[in-house]
Amino acid sequence: MKKKVVICGSMRFVDQMKEWQQKFESDGYEVYVPTLFDFHKVRDEYGNLEKFEEIKRRETKKHLKRLDLQVLY
């Protein structure tokens, strides 16, 4: 059975999460990461706080559901 790693963090650290994902995968780990795009840009560059909150909630729920279904069982 492959060892599993879960990466969670602020989307401000997308680049670092991608780096760690690659490192763990190259060592043979099964890696679970959130959708890796910086949706803070929606808020910071476009000023759309409502859309930012919507994306953040949706992506967080999706990641947690994937963990519940894949990692814990």
BELLINNOR-V134170 format. One record per backbone hydrogen bond with DSSP energy under -1.0 kcal/mol. NH is the residue of the N-H (numbers start at 1). CO is the residue of the C=O. E is the energy in kcal/mol with one decimal. If there is no record, write none. Layout:
{{NH,CO,E} {NH,CO,E}}
This chain:
{{5,30,-2.7} {7,32,-3.0} {13,10,-2.1} {14,11,-1.2} {17,13,-2.5} {18,14,-2.4} {19,15,-2.0} {20,16,-2.4} {21,17,-2.4} {22,18,-2.3} {23,19,-2.3} {24,20,-2.8} {25,21,-2.6} {26,22,-2.4} {28,25,-1.7} {29,24,-2.4} {30,3,-2.9} {32,5,-2.9} {37,35,-1.6} {39,37,-1.5} {41,38,-1.5} {44,40,-3.5} {45,41,-2.2} {46,41,-1.3} {47,43,-1.1} {48,42,-2.1} {49,47,-1.1} {52,48,-2.1} {53,49,-2.6} {54,50,-2.1} {55,51,-2.7} {56,52,-2.8} {57,53,-2.5} {58,54,-2.4} {59,55,-3.0} {60,56,-2.2} {61,57,-2.4} {62,58,-2.3} {63,59,-2.3} {64,60,-2.5} {65,61,-2.5} {66,62,-2.3} {67,63,-2.2} {68,64,-2.5} {69,65,-2.5} {70,66,-2.6} {71,67,-1.7} {72,67,-1.7}}
